[in-house]
Amino acid sequence: MATLAQWIEGARPRTLPAAVTPVLVGTASAHALGRSNLALGLLALVVALGFQVGVNYANDYSDGIRGTDEDRVGPVRLVGQQLADPANVKAAAFACFFAASVAGLALVALSGTWLLLLVGLASLWAAWHYTGGENPYGYRGLGEVMVFVFFGLVAVLGTTWTQAHAVDLATIAGAVAMGLLPCAILVTNNLRDIDGDREVGKRTLAVRLGAQRTRALYTGLVVGAFVLVLVAAIAHWTALLGLLAAPLALRPLKVVRGGAMGRALIPALVQTGLLQLAFGVLLSVGLAVAPAVA
């Protein structure tokens, strides 16, 4: 029987910046456009957190019952380590998806953006089929694509649209940037697990590319996020505050590019999560103060 601490660790709290920061950037962008709404922003945050934690539990369940989590490094695996009944982990995942769906319905109804219901349904499908179902796309090297779409483009653009019913260049640049950084986290995670994934037939993007090209991809994702700050600054020069997070990129870049493997990559995972959090907060502040200095 898993303890409360193990359930919390199984939710992978270090991944939560991937849910929080896009909503911050989206709300700040709406404010820069002159129409932010805190209540709608909080609903969007509940949606994002529900999906993030739900995906984490769903992955734990699906990988665990397939046996691909039996010999892994990193965070606790509730099913793979036989700490919790698989049915309970699956129920926890669907409880999170249900909470996210209820909040999403409220967000759509209050904002009048009914077309986003289709996006919500797509998000539910993507959340479960990352490692669940008969042909999970995460086993085919498409995990990074879906993370970019749903934790970057959908999260930021959807948050801004529900509040402002408009987007601008800064919104789009922010959405792309916030999609690149969680992809960098996933790339690092898959680089860490590359040998184990290859052995069990899990064809992640890291397995397909190989270690050397995966390290180059990580570099491109991180550098690309900062390039997009310059693009956002075309619309609101105060977005340049996001560049202040650049020093936090140096340590994980050194670890990933330095040839680390396995457990040695865990510090890079933590540091990339901190980078995403700092980047998202600073970019949000830059967008939020734009009307005051216009």
C-alpha contacts under 8 A as a table, 3 or more apart, distances in Angstrom:
res1	aa1	res2	aa2	distance
1	M	83	L	5.68
1	M	84	A	5.41
1	M	85	D	7.69
2	A	6	Q	5.85
2	A	7	W	6.52
2	A	78	L	7.31
2	A	83	L	4.94
2	A	84	A	5.25
3	T	6	Q	5.12
3	T	7	W	6.33
4	L	7	W	5.04
4	L	8	I	6.19
5	A	8	I	5.08
5	A	9	E	6.15
6	Q	9	E	4.93
6	Q	10	G	5.88
6	Q	76	V	7.02
6	Q	78	L	7.50
7	W	10	G	4.87
7	W	11	A	6.35
7	W	78	L	7.46
8	I	11	A	5.15
8	I	12	R	6.92
8	I	13	P	7.23
9	E	12	R	5.11
9	E	13	P	6.64
9	E	75	P	6.93
9	E	76	V	6.36
10	G	56	N	7.34
10	G	57	Y	6.82
10	G	60	D	7.64
10	G	75	P	7.14
10	G	76	V	5.74
10	G	77	R	6.25
10	G	78	L	6.26
11	A	53	V	5.45
11	A	54	G	7.91
11	A	56	N	5.76
11	A	57	Y	6.15
12	R	15	T	5.79
12	R	16	L	7.52
12	R	53	V	7.38
12	R	56	N	6.73
12	R	75	P	7.23
13	P	16	L	5.36
14	R	17	P	7.03
14	R	270	V	7.25
14	R	273	G	6.86
15	T	18	A	5.76
15	T	19	A	7.64
15	T	52	Q	7.70
15	T	273	G	6.93
16	L	19	A	5.23
16	L	20	V	6.29
16	L	49	L	6.92
16	L	52	Q	6.84
16	L	53	V	7.77
17	P	20	V	4.92
17	P	21	T	5.62
17	P	273	G	6.69
17	P	274	L	7.96
17	P	276	Q	6.82
17	P	277	L	5.52
18	A	21	T	6.11
18	A	22	P	7.04
18	A	52	Q	7.83
18	A	151	F	6.75
18	A	182	P	5.86
18	A	273	G	7.78
18	A	276	Q	7.36
18	A	277	L	7.83
19	A	22	P	6.29
19	A	23	V	7.12
19	A	45	L	7.34
19	A	48	A	5.07
19	A	49	L	5.53
19	A	52	Q	6.24
19	A	151	F	6.78
20	V	23	V	5.56
20	V	24	L	6.43
20	V	45	L	6.38
20	V	48	A	7.03
20	V	49	L	7.07
21	T	24	L	4.95
21	T	25	V	6.17
21	T	178	M	7.60
21	T	276	Q	7.53
21	T	277	L	6.22
21	T	280	G	5.04
21	T	281	V	6.70
22	P	25	V	5.08
22	P	26	G	5.99
22	P	151	F	7.03
22	P	152	G	6.49
22	P	155	A	5.72
22	P	156	V	5.04
22	P	175	A	7.24
22	P	178	M	6.04
22	P	280	G	7.01
23	V	26	G	4.98
23	V	27	T	6.01
23	V	41	G	6.89
23	V	44	A	6.63
23	V	45	L	6.02
23	V	48	A	7.71
23	V	155	A	6.30
23	V	156	V	5.86
23	V	159	T	6.07
24	L	27	T	5.25
24	L	28	A	6.04
24	L	41	G	7.95
24	L	280	G	7.11
24	L	281	V	7.08
24	L	284	S	6.01
25	V	28	A	5.09
25	V	29	S	6.02
25	V	156	V	6.41
25	V	171	T	7.99
25	V	174	G	6.85
25	V	175	A	7.93
25	V	280	G	6.33
25	V	281	V	7.50
25	V	283	L	6.75
25	V	284	S	4.72
25	V	287	L	7.74
26	G	29	S	5.07
26	G	30	A	6.27
26	G	155	A	7.43
26	G	156	V	4.40
26	G	157	L	6.33
26	G	158	G	7.56
26	G	159	T	5.02
26	G	160	T	4.66
26	G	171	T	6.93
26	G	174	G	7.94
26	G	175	A	7.78
26	G	284	S	7.98
27	T	30	A	5.01
27	T	31	H	6.29
27	T	36	S	6.13
27	T	37	N	7.57
27	T	38	L	7.86
27	T	41	G	6.10
27	T	156	V	7.98
27	T	159	T	6.21
27	T	160	T	5.69
27	T	163	Q	7.51
27	T	284	S	7.95
28	A	31	H	4.96
28	A	32	A	6.24
28	A	36	S	7.35
28	A	284	S	5.23
28	A	285	V	7.13
28	A	287	L	5.47
28	A	288	A	4.74
29	S	32	A	4.95
29	S	33	L	6.28
29	S	160	T	6.29
29	S	167	V	7.87
29	S	170	A	7.21
29	S	171	T	5.80
29	S	284	S	7.39
29	S	287	L	5.75
29	S	288	A	6.80
30	A	33	L	4.97
30	A	34	G	6.39
30	A	35	R	5.51
30	A	36	S	4.85
30	A	160	T	4.97
30	A	161	W	7.59
30	A	163	Q	6.23
30	A	164	A	5.30
30	A	166	A	7.95
30	A	167	V	7.67
31	H	34	G	4.91
31	H	35	R	5.25
31	H	36	S	4.46
31	H	164	A	7.94
31	H	287	L	7.56
31	H	288	A	5.86
31	H	291	P	7.87
32	A	35	R	7.56
32	A	287	L	5.75
32	A	288	A	5.69
32	A	289	V	7.41
32	A	290	A	5.79
32	A	291	P	5.74
33	L	36	S	7.83
33	L	164	A	6.85
33	L	166	A	7.78
33	L	167	V	7.68
33	L	168	D	7.94
34	G	164	A	7.42
34	G	291	P	7.55
35	R	163	Q	6.36
35	R	164	A	4.99
36	S	160	T	7.93
36	S	163	Q	5.50
36	S	164	A	6.31
37	N	40	L	5.48
37	N	41	G	6.16
37	N	163	Q	5.81
38	L	41	G	4.88
38	L	42	L	6.16
39	A	42	L	5.17
39	A	43	L	6.39
40	L	43	L	5.06
40	L	44	A	6.21
40	L	107	L	6.18
40	L	110	L	7.81
40	L	111	S	7.60
40	L	162	T	7.38
40	L	163	Q	6.72
41	G	44	A	5.04
41	G	45	L	6.22
41	G	159	T	6.76
41	G	163	Q	7.69
42	L	45	L	4.90
42	L	46	V	6.34
43	L	46	V	5.12
43	L	47	V	6.34
43	L	103	A	5.77
43	L	104	G	7.12
43	L	106	A	7.60
43	L	107	L	6.02
44	A	47	V	5.05
44	A	48	A	6.20
44	A	103	A	7.43
44	A	104	G	7.07
44	A	107	L	6.90
44	A	159	T	6.29
45	L	48	A	5.07
45	L	49	L	6.06
46	V	49	L	5.20
46	V	50	G	5.89
46	V	99	A	7.91
46	V	100	A	6.24
46	V	103	A	6.46
47	V	50	G	5.19
47	V	51	F	6.24
47	V	99	A	7.47
47	V	100	A	4.20
47	V	101	S	6.88
47	V	103	A	5.80
47	V	104	G	5.84
48	A	51	F	5.31
48	A	52	Q	6.12
48	A	100	A	7.14
48	A	155	A	7.32
49	L	52	Q	5.01
49	L	53	V	6.10
49	L	100	A	7.55
50	G	53	V	5.51
50	G	54	G	5.84
50	G	96	C	4.91
50	G	97	F	5.92
50	G	99	A	6.27
50	G	100	A	4.70
51	F	54	G	4.94
51	F	55	V	5.88
51	F	96	C	6.58
51	F	97	F	5.79
51	F	100	A	6.13
51	F	127	A	6.98
52	Q	55	V	5.24
52	Q	56	N	6.33
53	V	56	N	5.04
53	V	57	Y	6.33
53	V	93	A	7.32
53	V	96	C	6.70
54	G	57	Y	5.24
54	G	58	A	5.97
54	G	92	A	7.17
54	G	93	A	4.24
54	G	94	F	6.62
54	G	95	A	7.57
54	G	96	C	4.90
54	G	97	F	5.73
54	G	127	A	7.59
55	V	58	A	4.91
55	V	59	N	5.94
55	V	93	A	6.73
55	V	127	A	5.43
55	V	128	W	6.80
56	N	59	N	5.24
56	N	60	D	6.22
56	N	93	A	7.63
57	Y	60	D	4.96
57	Y	61	Y	6.18
57	Y	89	V	6.11
57	Y	90	K	6.87
57	Y	92	A	6.75
57	Y	93	A	5.03
58	A	61	Y	5.08
58	A	62	S	6.05
58	A	89	V	7.31
58	A	90	K	6.08
58	A	93	A	5.26
58	A	94	F	7.96
58	A	127	A	7.85
58	A	128	W	6.46
58	A	131	T	7.57
58	A	132	G	7.24
59	N	62	S	5.16
59	N	63	D	5.75
59	N	64	G	7.91
59	N	128	W	7.99
59	N	130	Y	7.35
59	N	131	T	5.64
59	N	132	G	7.16
60	D	63	D	5.53
60	D	64	G	5.74
60	D	69	D	7.90
60	D	77	R	6.04
60	D	78	L	6.56
60	D	79	V	6.27
60	D	80	G	7.36
60	D	89	V	7.57
61	Y	64	G	5.08
61	Y	65	I	6.22
61	Y	78	L	7.73
61	Y	79	V	5.90
61	Y	80	G	7.99
61	Y	86	P	5.92
61	Y	89	V	5.97
61	Y	90	K	5.90
62	S	65	I	5.49
62	S	66	R	6.33
62	S	131	T	5.79
62	S	132	G	5.29
63	D	66	R	5.16
63	D	67	G	6.18
63	D	68	T	5.26
63	D	69	D	5.72
63	D	80	G	7.35
63	D	131	T	6.63
63	D	132	G	7.98
64	G	67	G	5.15
64	G	68	T	6.20
64	G	69	D	5.35
64	G	70	E	7.21
64	G	77	R	7.53
64	G	78	L	7.84
64	G	79	V	4.85
64	G	80	G	4.28
64	G	86	P	7.81
65	I	68	T	7.85
65	I	79	V	7.07
65	I	80	G	7.26
65	I	86	P	7.40
66	R	69	D	7.88
67	G	70	E	5.71
67	G	80	G	6.69
68	T	71	D	7.43
68	T	80	G	7.63
68	T	196	G	7.93
68	T	197	D	7.28
68	T	200	V	6.22
68	T	202	K	7.95
69	D	72	R	5.68
69	D	77	R	6.94
69	D	80	G	4.88
69	D	81	Q	7.68
70	E	80	G	5.01
70	E	81	Q	6.47
71	D	196	G	7.21
72	R	193	D	7.00
72	R	196	G	7.05
73	V	192	R	7.97
73	V	193	D	7.43
73	V	262	G	6.96
73	V	263	R	6.29
74	G	263	R	7.03
74	G	266	I	6.98
76	V	81	Q	7.55
77	R	80	G	5.21
77	R	81	Q	5.54
77	R	82	Q	7.92
77	R	83	L	7.64
78	L	81	Q	5.68
78	L	82	Q	6.03
78	L	83	L	4.87
78	L	84	A	5.33
78	L	86	P	7.99
78	L	89	V	7.51
79	V	82	Q	4.83
79	V	83	L	6.06
79	V	84	A	5.75
79	V	85	D	6.73
79	V	86	P	5.66
79	V	89	V	7.47
80	G	83	L	7.75
82	Q	85	D	7.22
84	A	88	N	6.98
84	A	89	V	6.95
85	D	88	N	5.34
85	D	89	V	6.60
86	P	89	V	5.12
86	P	90	K	6.17
87	A	90	K	5.10
87	A	91	A	6.10
88	N	91	A	4.94
88	N	92	A	6.15
89	V	92	A	5.03
89	V	93	A	6.32
90	K	93	A	5.09
90	K	94	F	6.37
91	A	94	F	5.18
91	A	95	A	6.03
92	A	95	A	5.03
92	A	96	C	6.32
93	A	96	C	5.28
93	A	97	F	6.34
94	F	97	F	4.84
94	F	98	F	5.99
95	A	98	F	5.04
95	A	99	A	6.28
96	C	99	A	5.14
96	C	100	A	6.18
97	F	100	A	5.06
97	F	101	S	6.05
97	F	124	L	7.25
98	F	101	S	4.99
98	F	102	V	6.22
99	A	102	V	5.24
99	A	103	A	6.28
100	A	103	A	5.19
100	A	104	G	5.95
101	S	104	G	4.83
101	S	105	L	6.10
101	S	120	G	7.49
102	V	105	L	5.18
102	V	106	A	6.35
103	A	106	A	5.11
103	A	107	L	6.12
104	G	107	L	4.95
104	G	108	V	6.13
104	G	120	G	7.25
105	L	108	V	5.17
105	L	109	A	6.06
105	L	117	L	7.51
106	A	109	A	5.12
106	A	110	L	6.01
107	L	110	L	5.35
107	L	111	S	6.00
107	L	162	T	7.55
108	V	111	S	5.28
108	V	112	G	5.63
108	V	113	T	5.12
108	V	114	W	5.64
108	V	116	L	6.75
108	V	117	L	7.13
108	V	162	T	7.35
109	A	112	G	5.16
109	A	113	T	6.95
109	A	114	W	6.93
111	S	162	T	5.40
111	S	163	Q	6.80
112	G	162	T	7.69
113	T	116	L	5.87
113	T	162	T	6.32
114	W	117	L	5.68
115	L	118	L	5.92
115	L	119	V	7.42
116	L	119	V	4.86
116	L	120	G	6.19
116	L	158	G	7.77
117	L	120	G	4.91
117	L	121	L	6.30
118	L	121	L	5.12
118	L	122	A	6.25
119	V	122	A	5.02
119	V	123	S	6.10
119	V	154	V	7.88
120	G	123	S	4.95
120	G	124	L	6.32
121	L	124	L	5.12
121	L	125	W	6.34
122	A	125	W	5.11
122	A	126	A	6.12
123	S	126	A	5.06
123	S	127	A	5.96
123	S	150	F	6.92
124	L	127	A	5.12
124	L	128	W	6.45
125	W	128	W	5.56
125	W	129	H	6.06
126	A	129	H	5.25
126	A	130	Y	5.95
126	A	146	M	7.27
127	A	130	Y	5.89
128	W	131	T	6.80
128	W	132	G	5.38
128	W	133	G	7.45
129	H	132	G	4.41
129	H	133	G	5.65
129	H	135	N	7.61
129	H	136	P	5.06
129	H	137	Y	6.52
129	H	138	G	7.80
130	Y	136	P	5.28
130	Y	137	Y	5.37
130	Y	138	G	4.82
130	Y	139	Y	7.83
130	Y	143	G	6.65
131	T	136	P	4.72
131	T	137	Y	6.76
131	T	138	G	5.55
131	T	139	Y	6.85
132	G	135	N	7.48
132	G	136	P	5.46
133	G	136	P	5.81
135	N	139	Y	7.81
136	P	139	Y	5.70
136	P	140	R	7.20
137	Y	140	R	5.06
137	Y	141	G	6.77
137	Y	142	L	5.49
137	Y	143	G	6.48
138	G	141	G	5.63
138	G	142	L	5.43
138	G	143	G	4.55
138	G	203	R	7.78
138	G	204	T	6.34
139	Y	142	L	7.48
139	Y	143	G	7.86
139	Y	201	G	7.92
139	Y	202	K	4.82
139	Y	203	R	4.92
139	Y	204	T	5.47
140	R	143	G	7.84
140	R	202	K	7.28
140	R	203	R	5.14
140	R	204	T	5.85
140	R	205	L	7.47
141	G	144	E	7.42
141	G	203	R	5.72
141	G	204	T	4.05
141	G	205	L	4.08
141	G	206	A	7.64
141	G	207	V	7.99
141	G	208	R	7.08
142	L	145	V	5.31
142	L	146	M	6.58
142	L	204	T	7.29
142	L	205	L	6.88
143	G	146	M	5.36
143	G	147	V	6.19
143	G	204	T	7.40
143	G	205	L	7.63
144	E	147	V	5.03
144	E	148	F	6.05
144	E	183	C	5.34
144	E	186	L	6.81
144	E	187	V	7.40
144	E	205	L	7.65
145	V	148	F	5.21
145	V	149	V	6.28
145	V	183	C	7.98
146	M	149	V	5.02
146	M	150	F	5.95
146	M	151	F	7.93
147	V	150	F	5.40
147	V	151	F	5.30
147	V	152	G	7.07
147	V	179	G	6.83
147	V	182	P	6.94
147	V	183	C	6.24
148	F	151	F	5.72
148	F	152	G	5.09
148	F	153	L	6.71
148	F	176	V	7.58
148	F	178	M	7.93
148	F	179	G	4.21
148	F	180	L	6.19
148	F	182	P	7.31
148	F	183	C	6.23
149	V	152	G	5.53
149	V	153	L	5.03
149	V	154	V	6.04
149	V	179	G	6.77
150	F	153	L	5.93
150	F	154	V	4.79
150	F	155	A	6.07
150	F	179	G	7.87
151	F	154	V	6.33
151	F	155	A	5.32
151	F	156	V	7.78
151	F	178	M	7.35
151	F	179	G	5.83
151	F	182	P	7.44
152	G	155	A	5.48
152	G	156	V	5.98
152	G	175	A	5.04
152	G	176	V	5.94
152	G	177	A	7.27
152	G	178	M	4.90
152	G	179	G	3.53
152	G	180	L	7.32
153	L	156	V	5.62
153	L	157	L	5.69
153	L	158	G	7.70
153	L	172	I	7.68
153	L	175	A	4.82
153	L	176	V	6.09
153	L	178	M	7.78
153	L	179	G	6.43
154	V	157	L	5.43
154	V	158	G	5.27
154	V	159	T	7.93
154	V	175	A	7.81
155	A	158	G	5.36
155	A	159	T	5.98
155	A	175	A	7.59
156	V	159	T	5.22
156	V	160	T	6.23
156	V	171	T	7.29
156	V	174	G	7.36
156	V	175	A	5.11
156	V	178	M	7.77
157	L	160	T	5.20
157	L	161	W	5.92
157	L	167	V	7.18
157	L	171	T	6.68
157	L	172	I	7.03
157	L	175	A	6.36
158	G	161	W	5.10
158	G	162	T	6.10
159	T	162	T	5.50
159	T	163	Q	6.63
160	T	163	Q	5.38
160	T	164	A	5.81
160	T	165	H	7.11
160	T	166	A	7.11
160	T	167	V	6.70
160	T	171	T	7.55
161	W	164	A	5.27
161	W	165	H	4.34
161	W	166	A	5.42
161	W	167	V	6.56
162	T	165	H	5.81
164	A	167	V	7.50
167	V	170	A	7.91
167	V	171	T	5.67
167	V	172	I	7.18
168	D	171	T	5.24
168	D	172	I	6.47
168	D	235	A	7.59
169	L	172	I	5.21
169	L	173	A	6.08
169	L	231	V	7.59
169	L	232	A	6.19
169	L	234	I	7.75
169	L	235	A	6.13
170	A	173	A	5.08
170	A	174	G	5.85
170	A	231	V	7.07
170	A	232	A	3.99
170	A	233	A	6.96
170	A	234	I	7.55
170	A	235	A	5.71
170	A	236	H	6.92
171	T	174	G	5.09
171	T	175	A	6.04
171	T	232	A	7.39
172	I	175	A	5.02
172	I	176	V	6.28
172	I	232	A	7.95
173	A	176	V	5.23
173	A	177	A	6.13
173	A	228	L	5.52
173	A	229	V	7.08
173	A	231	V	6.29
173	A	232	A	5.44
174	G	177	A	5.06
174	G	178	M	6.00
174	G	228	L	7.06
174	G	229	V	7.25
174	G	232	A	6.72
174	G	283	L	7.95
175	A	178	M	5.19
175	A	179	G	6.19
176	V	179	G	5.02
176	V	180	L	6.32
176	V	225	A	7.60
176	V	228	L	7.58
177	A	180	L	5.16
177	A	181	L	6.65
177	A	224	G	7.16
177	A	225	A	4.41
177	A	226	F	7.47
177	A	228	L	6.04
177	A	229	V	7.67
178	M	181	L	5.67
178	M	182	P	7.04
178	M	225	A	7.30
178	M	276	Q	7.77
178	M	280	G	7.27
179	G	182	P	5.96
179	G	183	C	6.47
180	L	183	C	5.09
180	L	184	A	6.28
180	L	221	L	5.33
180	L	222	V	6.97
180	L	224	G	7.38
180	L	225	A	6.23
181	L	184	A	4.91
181	L	185	I	6.49
181	L	221	L	6.51
181	L	222	V	6.26
181	L	225	A	6.89
181	L	272	T	7.70
181	L	276	Q	6.01
182	P	185	I	4.91
182	P	186	L	6.27
182	P	273	G	7.86
182	P	276	Q	7.39
183	C	186	L	5.02
183	C	187	V	5.98
183	C	221	L	7.34
184	A	187	V	4.99
184	A	188	T	6.18
184	A	218	Y	5.37
184	A	221	L	5.93
184	A	222	V	6.73
184	A	272	T	7.44
185	I	188	T	5.20
185	I	189	N	6.20
185	I	269	L	6.00
185	I	272	T	6.16
185	I	273	G	6.83
186	L	189	N	4.90
186	L	190	N	6.07
187	V	190	N	5.15
187	V	191	L	6.01
187	V	205	L	7.69
187	V	206	A	6.73
187	V	214	T	7.03
187	V	217	L	7.94
187	V	218	Y	6.48
188	T	191	L	4.97
188	T	192	R	6.16
188	T	218	Y	7.24
188	T	256	V	7.53
188	T	265	L	7.18
188	T	268	A	7.37
188	T	269	L	6.28
189	N	192	R	5.14
189	N	193	D	6.46
189	N	265	L	7.94
189	N	269	L	6.83
190	N	193	D	5.00
190	N	194	I	5.70
190	N	204	T	6.85
190	N	205	L	7.64
190	N	206	A	5.81
190	N	207	V	7.89
191	L	194	I	4.99
191	L	206	A	5.63
191	L	207	V	7.83
191	L	211	A	6.56
191	L	214	T	7.00
191	L	261	M	7.29
191	L	262	G	7.80
192	R	195	D	7.96
192	R	261	M	5.67
192	R	262	G	4.53
192	R	263	R	6.93
192	R	265	L	5.98
192	R	266	I	7.71
193	D	196	G	5.48
193	D	197	D	5.92
193	D	262	G	6.51
194	I	197	D	5.19
194	I	198	R	6.05
194	I	204	T	7.96
194	I	206	A	6.38
194	I	207	V	5.74
194	I	211	A	7.80
195	D	198	R	5.19
195	D	199	E	6.34
195	D	207	V	7.98
196	G	199	E	5.16
196	G	200	V	6.49
197	D	200	V	5.35
197	D	201	G	6.09
197	D	202	K	4.78
197	D	203	R	6.87
197	D	204	T	7.41
197	D	207	V	7.31
198	R	201	G	5.18
198	R	202	K	5.82
198	R	203	R	6.60
198	R	207	V	6.26
199	E	202	K	7.62
202	K	207	V	7.86
203	R	206	A	7.79
203	R	207	V	5.54
203	R	208	R	6.25
204	T	207	V	5.16
204	T	208	R	6.32
205	L	208	R	4.99
205	L	209	L	6.01
205	L	214	T	7.88
206	A	209	L	5.17
206	A	210	G	5.57
206	A	211	A	6.49
206	A	214	T	5.56
207	V	210	G	5.33
207	V	211	A	7.55
209	L	212	Q	7.77
209	L	213	R	5.69
209	L	214	T	6.01
210	G	213	R	5.83
210	G	214	T	6.11
211	A	214	T	5.07
211	A	215	R	6.24
212	Q	215	R	5.30
212	Q	216	A	6.57
213	R	216	A	4.95
213	R	217	L	6.14
214	T	217	L	4.92
214	T	218	Y	6.25
215	R	218	Y	5.12
215	R	219	T	6.45
215	R	256	V	6.08
215	R	257	R	5.78
216	A	219	T	5.13
216	A	220	G	6.33
216	A	257	R	7.58
217	L	220	G	5.06
217	L	221	L	6.20
218	Y	221	L	5.20
218	Y	222	V	6.35
218	Y	256	V	7.77
219	T	222	V	5.36
219	T	223	V	6.08
219	T	253	L	6.72
219	T	257	R	7.88
220	G	223	V	5.23
220	G	224	G	5.69
221	L	224	G	5.09
221	L	225	A	6.40
222	V	225	A	5.41
222	V	226	F	7.02
222	V	249	A	7.39
223	V	226	F	5.43
223	V	227	V	6.43
224	G	227	V	4.99
224	G	228	L	6.29
225	A	228	L	5.25
225	A	229	V	6.75
226	F	229	V	5.11
226	F	230	L	7.07
226	F	242	G	7.51
226	F	243	L	6.38
226	F	246	A	7.51
227	V	230	L	5.42
227	V	231	V	6.84
228	L	231	V	4.81
228	L	232	A	6.18
229	V	232	A	5.02
229	V	233	A	6.16
229	V	239	A	6.35
229	V	240	L	6.10
229	V	242	G	6.37
229	V	243	L	6.97
229	V	283	L	7.79
230	L	233	A	5.01
230	L	234	I	6.85
230	L	239	A	7.76
230	L	240	L	6.65
231	V	234	I	5.50
231	V	235	A	7.72
232	A	235	A	5.70
232	A	236	H	6.37
232	A	237	W	7.47
232	A	239	A	6.15
232	A	240	L	7.94
233	A	236	H	4.67
233	A	237	W	4.07
233	A	238	T	6.49
233	A	239	A	5.12
233	A	240	L	5.95
234	I	237	W	6.14
236	H	239	A	5.81
236	H	287	L	6.81
236	H	290	A	6.12
237	W	240	L	5.99
237	W	290	A	7.63
238	T	241	L	6.07
238	T	286	G	4.68
238	T	287	L	6.32
238	T	289	V	7.17
238	T	290	A	5.91
239	A	242	G	5.99
239	A	283	L	5.53
239	A	284	S	7.75
239	A	285	V	7.83
239	A	286	G	4.37
239	A	287	L	5.49
239	A	290	A	7.93
240	L	243	L	5.60
240	L	244	L	7.88
240	L	283	L	7.35
240	L	286	G	6.80
241	L	244	L	5.67
241	L	282	L	5.65
241	L	283	L	5.92
241	L	285	V	7.52
241	L	286	G	5.42
242	G	245	A	5.96
242	G	246	A	7.95
242	G	279	F	5.50
242	G	280	G	7.37
242	G	281	V	7.93
242	G	282	L	4.84
242	G	283	L	4.36
242	G	286	G	7.05
243	L	246	A	5.48
243	L	279	F	7.61
244	L	247	P	7.14
244	L	279	F	7.76
244	L	282	L	7.38
245	A	248	L	5.65
245	A	249	A	7.32
245	A	275	L	6.68
245	A	278	A	5.94
245	A	279	F	5.26
245	A	282	L	7.34
246	A	249	A	5.40
246	A	250	L	7.34
247	P	250	L	5.60
248	L	251	R	6.62
248	L	252	P	7.84
248	L	271	Q	7.42
248	L	274	L	7.74
248	L	275	L	5.60
249	A	252	P	5.85
249	A	253	L	6.08
249	A	271	Q	7.78
249	A	272	T	7.13
249	A	275	L	6.30
250	L	253	L	5.22
250	L	254	K	6.14
251	R	254	K	5.10
251	R	255	V	6.33
251	R	268	A	7.37
251	R	271	Q	7.36
252	P	255	V	5.03
252	P	256	V	6.05
252	P	267	P	7.37
252	P	268	A	4.44
252	P	269	L	7.55
252	P	271	Q	5.88
252	P	272	T	6.27
253	L	256	V	5.26
253	L	257	R	5.79
253	L	258	G	7.98
253	L	268	A	7.65
254	K	257	R	5.33
254	K	258	G	5.57
255	V	258	G	5.08
255	V	259	G	6.99
255	V	260	A	6.05
255	V	265	L	6.89
255	V	267	P	7.99
255	V	268	A	6.16
256	V	259	G	6.07
256	V	260	A	5.97
256	V	265	L	6.89
256	V	268	A	6.79
257	R	260	A	7.56
260	A	264	A	5.50
260	A	265	L	5.79
261	M	264	A	5.51
261	M	265	L	5.71
262	G	265	L	5.82
262	G	266	I	7.64
263	R	266	I	5.43
264	A	267	P	6.84
265	L	268	A	5.24
265	L	269	L	6.50
266	I	269	L	5.04
266	I	270	V	6.43
267	P	270	V	5.13
267	P	271	Q	6.03
268	A	271	Q	4.98
268	A	272	T	5.89
269	L	272	T	5.23
269	L	273	G	6.27
270	V	273	G	5.17
270	V	274	L	6.38
271	Q	274	L	5.01
271	Q	275	L	6.06
272	T	275	L	4.81
272	T	276	Q	6.16
273	G	276	Q	5.15
273	G	277	L	6.30
274	L	277	L	5.05
274	L	278	A	6.12
275	L	278	A	5.23
275	L	279	F	5.87
276	Q	279	F	5.08
276	Q	280	G	5.91
277	L	280	G	5.24
277	L	281	V	6.13
278	A	281	V	5.19
278	A	282	L	6.02
279	F	282	L	5.30
279	F	283	L	6.00
280	G	283	L	5.22
280	G	284	S	5.96
281	V	284	S	5.03
281	V	285	V	6.18
282	L	285	V	5.11
282	L	286	G	6.17
283	L	286	G	4.98
283	L	287	L	6.25
284	S	287	L	5.18
284	S	288	A	5.95
285	V	288	A	4.98
285	V	289	V	6.18
286	G	289	V	5.60
286	G	290	A	6.46
287	L	290	A	5.22
288	A	291	P	7.18
289	V	292	A	5.37
289	V	293	V	6.69
290	A	293	V	5.47
290	A	294	A	6.00
291	P	294	A	5.17
